Amino acid sequence: MLISPAPACRQPLESQRH
């Protein structure tokens, strides 16, 4: 999670949009 801040930020963004 700490190593992949880009994908981690994208996951929550996609979940909120859905």
N, C-alpha and C positions, 0 to 999 in steps of 0.2 A: 504493500500500500504506500509506504513512504518512498519506495524506489520508483513507483510509477504514479506520479502526481498528475500527469496529463490524462491518462485513462481513468483515474479515480475521479477526476473532476468531470469527466464526460459522462460517466455512469449516472451520477446523481442528476445531471442536467437532463438526460434522456428520460429518466424515471419521472421527473417533475413534468415534462412535456406530455408524456403519455397520460 
